Amino acid sequence: MQDSFGRNINYMRISLTDRCNYACYYCKPDISKHLCHSDILTYEQLLDICRCAITLGITRFKITGGEPTLRKGYIDFIRRLKELDGVEQVTLTTNGSLFSFTDLDELKKIGLDCINFSIDTLDESEYLKICKKNNLKKVLSNLEYAYQIGIFVKVNCVVDNLFSLSRFESMLELIKDKKIALRYIELMPLKYSDRNTKMNELIEYVQKNYILNLNYS
């Protein structure tokens, strides 16, 4: 498959659930109405879809949600997905709060290619304000453990309306001397919210204060 620019399409996102144990202010709807269990695809159905996708050239899969680690059996699903012929990469996006170290050991064993941890701030009070959960210490412990056992790790940060450059600097300190990819995601306007200028401020700050080594290989 190719898009209108002639680029090969080889990537698919799979949402395991619409539920989340967080209530981040920038993504939670005003009225939360979840799908019934009977309306969610089974793991067997998802694997059938993945098999069909592979025949169309899809080789890379991103497991997401909601919060995918809320769904029972997600590790076994990832294992079975990794075993399909033609699959080159399987990654997981999560808030990182529900892992046990045993879970991470198992994900390493089955060959999960990357975990994207969503962490917007390292300030505990600000984290609580954003997510409505006081889980930052546990999340950071899981991030560190995943990194230490050799799982490739990325950190996703939303540049929200509360964003400050001090938050950016603390994130740089967190990943200093580590091979952890730090990614900033612009908060896009939803419903009646206006697009903020925080991302432009971050870009200008980085260009002024840091030497960029751009490597797209």
VOPAGU-2260 file (C-alpha; in pm, 1 decimal, decimal comma):
REM VOPAGU-2260
SITE   aa  ch    i         X         Y         Z
SITE  MET   A    0       0,0       0,0       0,0
SITE  GLN   A    1     107,9     356,6     -69,0
SITE  ASP   A    2     -25,5     695,7      31,5
SITE  SER   A    3     -94,4     982,6    -208,8
SITE  PHE   A    4     275,0    1085,8    -189,3
SITE  GLY   A    5     398,1     743,5    -296,3
SITE  ARG   A    6     522,0     645,0      48,4
SITE  ASN   A    7     489,3     283,2     154,0
SITE  ILE   A    8     237,8     220,1     433,3
SITE  ASN   A    9     382,8     -41,3     668,8
SITE  TYR   A   10     259,8      72,1    1011,8
SITE  MET   A   11     -61,5       0,9    1203,4
SITE  ARG   A   12    -187,1     107,9    1545,9
SITE  ILE   A   13    -397,1    -137,4    1744,9
SITE  SER   A   14    -615,4      -7,8    2028,6
SITE  LEU   A   15    -676,8    -283,8    2282,5
SITE  THR   A   16    -925,7     -86,3    2491,8
SITE  ASP   A   17   -1095,8     251,0    2515,3
SITE  ARG   A   18   -1053,5     251,6    2893,7
SITE  CYS   A   19    -780,3     423,2    3093,1
SITE  ASN   A   20    -687,5     434,9    3461,4
SITE  TYR   A   21    -588,9     802,4    3421,0
SITE  ALA   A   22    -807,1    1107,6    3366,7
SITE  CYS   A   23    -564,6    1348,7    3198,9
SITE  TYR   A   24    -739,0    1682,1    3163,2
SITE  TYR   A   25    -637,9    1733,1    2800,0
SITE  CYS   A   26    -778,5    1408,0    2661,0
SITE  LYS   A   27   -1057,5    1287,9    2888,1
SITE  PRO   A   28   -1405,0    1363,4    2742,8
SITE  ASP   A   29   -1663,0    1551,6    2944,0
SITE  ILE   A   30   -1884,0    1243,6    2951,8
SITE  SER   A   31   -1701,2     913,1    2966,6
SITE  LYS   A   32   -1900,9     629,9    2810,4
SITE  HIS   A   33   -1704,3     312,7    2750,6
SITE  LEU   A   34   -1772,4      40,8    2499,6
SITE  CYS   A   35   -1936,0    -277,0    2620,9
SITE  HIS   A   36   -1706,8    -578,0    2643,0
SITE  SER   A   37   -1906,7    -748,5    2367,5
SITE  ASP   A   38   -1834,4    -456,8    2133,2
SITE  ILE   A   39   -1456,1    -489,7    2162,4
SITE  LEU   A   40   -1266,7    -718,3    1924,2
SITE  THR   A   41   -1130,3   -1035,1    2079,0
SITE  TYR   A   42    -758,0   -1107,6    2063,4
SITE  GLU   A   43    -828,3   -1376,8    1800,9
SITE  GLN   A   44   -1012,0   -1122,5    1585,8
SITE  LEU   A   45    -729,8    -872,4    1624,9
SITE  LEU   A   46    -474,7   -1134,9    1521,1
SITE  ASP   A   47    -684,0   -1219,8    1214,0
SITE  ILE   A   48    -683,2    -850,9    1118,6
SITE  CYS   A   49    -306,8    -837,1    1170,4
SITE  ARG   A   50    -258,4   -1139,2     944,2
SITE  CYS   A   51    -459,7    -966,6     671,8
SITE  ALA   A   52    -263,3    -644,0     724,5
SITE  ILE   A   53      64,9    -831,0     682,7
SITE  THR   A   54     -45,2    -952,4     339,9
SITE  LEU   A   55     -93,1    -585,3     245,1
SITE  GLY   A   56     258,6    -490,6     353,8
SITE  ILE   A   57     211,4    -396,7     719,9
SITE  THR   A   58     518,8    -504,4     917,6
SITE  ARG   A   59     516,8    -268,7    1217,9
SITE  PHE   A   60     250,6    -261,9    1489,5
SITE  LYS   A   61     191,0     -17,3    1775,3
SITE  ILE   A   62     -14,9    -144,9    2071,0
SITE  THR   A   63    -213,5     135,6    2231,6
SITE  GLY   A   64    -542,7     220,1    2402,6
SITE  GLY   A   65    -684,9     385,7    2611,3
SITE  GLU   A   66    -436,0     227,1    2844,1
SITE  PRO   A   67    -349,8    -109,9    2683,9
SITE  THR   A   68    -205,1    -264,3    3000,9
SITE  LEU   A   69    -552,0    -247,8    3158,0
SITE  ARG   A   70    -672,6    -529,5    2935,6
SITE  LYS   A   71    -610,2    -877,3    3071,1
SITE  GLY   A   72    -393,3   -1096,6    2852,4
SITE  TYR   A   73    -219,3    -813,4    2667,5
SITE  ILE   A   74     124,9    -968,3    2716,6
SITE  ASP   A   75      17,0   -1297,4    2560,9
SITE  PHE   A   76    -138,3   -1104,9    2271,2
SITE  ILE   A   77     192,0    -925,7    2209,7
SITE  ARG   A   78     371,6   -1260,4    2222,5
SITE  ARG   A   79     140,5   -1410,6    1960,9
SITE  LEU   A   80     164,6   -1101,2    1742,5
SITE  LYS   A   81     545,3   -1115,8    1755,0
SITE  GLU   A   82     530,9   -1478,1    1639,4
SITE  LEU   A   83     338,1   -1400,5    1318,8
SITE  ASP   A   84     541,6   -1437,1     999,7
SITE  GLY   A   85     613,1   -1099,1     846,2
SITE  VAL   A   86     605,9    -896,3    1168,1
SITE  GLU   A   87     923,0    -688,2    1201,0
SITE  GLN   A   88     838,1    -462,9    1495,9
SITE  VAL   A   89     589,9    -446,5    1782,7
SITE  THR   A   90     589,6    -151,2    2023,6
SITE  LEU   A   91     371,9     -45,9    2317,8
SITE  THR   A   92     249,4     298,2    2425,9
SITE  THR   A   93     149,4     325,7    2792,9
SITE  ASN   A   94     139,5     551,9    3096,2
SITE  GLY   A   95     360,1     289,8    3262,4
SITE  SER   A   96     177,3     280,7    3594,0
SITE  LEU   A   97      43,8     -75,9    3587,0
SITE  PHE   A   98     360,6    -273,1    3512,7
SITE  SER   A   99     521,2    -507,0    3759,8
SITE  PHE   A  100     888,5    -587,1    3710,4
SITE  THR   A  101     774,4    -940,4    3622,0
SITE  ASP   A  102     563,3    -796,9    3339,9
SITE  LEU   A  103     861,8    -607,2    3205,5
SITE  ASP   A  104    1081,6    -916,6    3229,1
SITE  GLU   A  105     824,4   -1107,2    3023,4
SITE  LEU   A  106     797,8    -829,8    2763,4
SITE  LYS   A  107    1174,9    -833,3    2730,5
SITE  LYS   A  108    1171,9   -1212,1    2693,9
SITE  ILE   A  109     916,0   -1211,0    2412,2
SITE  GLY   A  110    1107,9    -942,8    2225,2
SITE  LEU   A  111     894,5    -629,9    2254,9
SITE  ASP   A  112    1082,5    -374,2    2045,6
SITE  CYS   A  113    1004,3     -54,6    2238,2
SITE  ILE   A  114     793,6      92,6    2518,2
SITE  ASN   A  115     674,2     451,2    2482,4
SITE  PHE   A  116     614,4     590,4    2832,1
SITE  SER   A  117     380,4     890,2    2848,1
SITE  ILE   A  118     528,7    1125,1    3109,6
SITE  ASP   A  119     444,4    1493,3    3079,4
SITE  THR   A  120     626,2    1624,0    3386,8
SITE  LEU   A  121     862,8    1517,3    3665,0
SITE  ASP   A  122     698,5    1742,7    3921,9
SITE  GLU   A  123     474,7    1524,7    4141,1
SITE  SER   A  124     216,2    1793,0    4214,5
SITE  GLU   A  125     195,2    1890,9    3848,6
SITE  TYR   A  126     174,0    1524,4    3746,9
SITE  LEU   A  127    -119,2    1477,6    3984,4
SITE  LYS   A  128    -287,7    1787,7    3843,1
SITE  ILE   A  129    -252,2    1660,9    3487,1
SITE  CYS   A  130    -331,3    1291,7    3533,0
SITE  LYS   A  131    -538,7    1287,4    3852,6
SITE  LYS   A  132    -311,7    1004,3    3970,6
SITE  ASN   A  133     -18,9    1011,7    4212,4
SITE  ASN   A  134     181,8     742,8    4031,7
SITE  LEU   A  135     490,0     929,5    3914,0
SITE  LYS   A  136     741,0     744,4    4135,4
SITE  LYS   A  137     612,9     405,5    4021,1
SITE  VAL   A  138     616,6     510,4    3656,2
SITE  LEU   A  139     975,0     633,5    3680,6
SITE  SER   A  140    1075,7     312,2    3858,4
SITE  ASN   A  141     924,4     107,5    3574,8
SITE  LEU   A  142    1092,9     329,0    3315,3
SITE  GLU   A  143    1430,9     281,0    3479,6
SITE  TYR   A  144    1383,4     -95,4    3514,9
SITE  ALA   A  145    1276,4    -136,4    3151,5
SITE  TYR   A  146    1584,2      57,7    3044,3
SITE  GLN   A  147    1816,4    -144,8    3267,5
SITE  ILE   A  148    1695,9    -481,2    3133,1
SITE  GLY   A  149    1751,2    -365,8    2777,4
SITE  ILE   A  150    1409,1    -271,4    2643,9
SITE  PHE   A  151    1434,4      24,4    2408,4
SITE  VAL   A  152    1251,7     313,0    2577,5
SITE  LYS   A  153    1099,6     638,7    2456,8
SITE  VAL   A  154     937,4     914,2    2662,9
SITE  ASN   A  155     639,4    1099,1    2515,6
SITE  CYS   A  156     560,3    1443,9    2656,7
SITE  VAL   A  157     254,9    1647,5    2563,3
SITE  VAL   A  158     325,8    2018,7    2533,7
SITE  ASP   A  159       7,3    2122,9    2709,6
SITE  ASN   A  160    -120,0    2455,8    2838,7
SITE  LEU   A  161      73,4    2407,6    3165,2
SITE  PHE   A  162     403,5    2344,0    2988,4
SITE  SER   A  163     712,6    2531,7    3105,4
SITE  LEU   A  164    1073,3    2527,5    2991,1
SITE  SER   A  165    1180,4    2411,5    3337,3
SITE  ARG   A  166     978,5    2096,2    3268,8
SITE  PHE   A  167    1181,6    2045,6    2952,2
SITE  GLU   A  168    1511,5    2093,3    3135,6
SITE  SER   A  169    1417,2    1839,5    3402,8
SITE  MET   A  170    1333,6    1585,9    3133,6
SITE  LEU   A  171    1673,8    1637,6    2975,9
SITE  GLU   A  172    1831,4    1571,0    3315,0
SITE  LEU   A  173    1630,3    1248,7    3344,9
SITE  ILE   A  174    1762,7    1102,9    3019,6
SITE  LYS   A  175    2115,9    1242,6    3048,1
SITE  ASP   A  176    2376,1     974,9    2967,3
SITE  LYS   A  177    2099,4     732,3    2867,6
SITE  LYS   A  178    1991,4     613,3    2524,8
SITE  ILE   A  179    1630,4     719,2    2576,5
SITE  ALA   A  180    1442,9     903,4    2302,9
SITE  LEU   A  181    1259,2    1211,5    2430,7
SITE  ARG   A  182     965,0    1316,8    2214,7
SITE  TYR   A  183     748,3    1626,4    2249,9
SITE  ILE   A  184     395,4    1617,7    2112,1
SITE  GLU   A  185     195,3    1930,9    2041,1
SITE  LEU   A  186    -137,8    1955,8    2218,7
SITE  MET   A  187    -390,2    1990,8    1940,8
SITE  PRO   A  188    -711,6    2184,1    2003,3
SITE  LEU   A  189   -1019,9    1975,5    2077,7
SITE  LYS   A  190   -1375,8    2101,1    2099,1
SITE  TYR   A  191   -1359,9    2469,5    2197,6
SITE  SER   A  192    -999,2    2493,1    2313,7
SITE  ASP   A  193    -760,3    2719,1    2126,7
SITE  ARG   A  194    -426,1    2609,4    1987,0
SITE  ASN   A  195    -153,2    2729,7    2221,4
SITE  THR   A  196     191,3    2864,8    2134,0
SITE  LYS   A  197     385,7    2641,8    2372,5
SITE  MET   A  198     540,7    2422,1    2101,5
SITE  ASN   A  199     676,4    2725,2    1916,3
SITE  GLU   A  200     827,2    2849,9    2242,1
SITE  LEU   A  201     996,3    2513,0    2296,3
SITE  ILE   A  202    1135,1    2502,1    1941,5
SITE  GLU   A  203    1275,0    2854,3    1971,0
SITE  TYR   A  204    1431,1    2773,2    2309,2
SITE  VAL   A  205    1599,9    2457,5    2178,2
SITE  GLN   A  206    1731,2    2633,1    1868,4
SITE  LYS   A  207    1877,0    2911,2    2080,5
SITE  ASN   A  208    2031,8    2702,4    2357,4
SITE  TYR   A  209    2127,0    2365,3    2207,1
SITE  ILE   A  210    2325,3    2229,1    1915,5
SITE  LEU   A  211    2101,9    1995,9    1717,6
SITE  ASN   A  212    2245,6    1680,3    1566,9
SITE  LEU   A  213    1979,5    1566,2    1320,3
SITE  ASN   A  214    2016,7    1205,2    1214,9
SITE  TYR   A  215    1726,3    1053,4    1027,8
SITE  SER   A  216    1886,7     713,8     962,2
